[in-house]
Amino acid sequence: MPYKILADIVVVIHFLWIIFLIFGVFLGVRRRAVKIFHISGLVFAFVIQIFDWHCPLTYIEIWLRARHDPALAYTGSFIPHYMEKIVYIELSRYTVFILTILLCGFNVWMYGRKKKNAIE
């Protein structure tokens, strides 16, 4: 039972990480520490896309589920169940790569815009 709970927690953390990568720029333009952490996360996401790697959180979640009982059907909380469908959405590698590039480009624009406005 603890492995299932831990796996569900990892899925929630993974979901929150994805949300942070998408929307973190809005906090990062005001807080330097968040900006550094956010840009580092985006660079990491870009690198794992280039090399076709998986996020370490995916491996942790798979390992925990295997320790629990991989043969069991879904019987847990509905929140992790639906978050898994969002976190592990079925998209082609090319589509994910393009979305990653667009996300990074948007963040470069947002951070650059803030810097430009500070200069004026």
Phi, psi and omega in degrees: 000319180297329180294321179295315179297316179296320178297319178296320178297319179297320178296318178297316178298319179299316178299314180296324177297316179297317178299318178298318179296325181283316188249000184298337180300328182291333172273326184292332180290342181254338184232119184300316182297319178294320179301313180298314180296318181294313179297320177299318178296320178294319177298316179299315179298321179295316180297316181292334175288318180298317184268006179056043176266171174250153177298140178303331178296328177297315180295321179296315180297317179297317180298316180294319178295321179295325178290328181288290177172096185295344182278345182286143175280172180299121179222004186266201181295145181289334182297305177298326180301313181282330176295324177300322179294330178280314183295317183254046181299144182275095176231153178292156179301321179297316180297316179297320179297314179297317178297323178296316178297315179297318179297315179296318178298317177299318180291322176298317179297315181296314180292322178292323178296319179296316180296317180298316179294328179291328181288321182288000000 
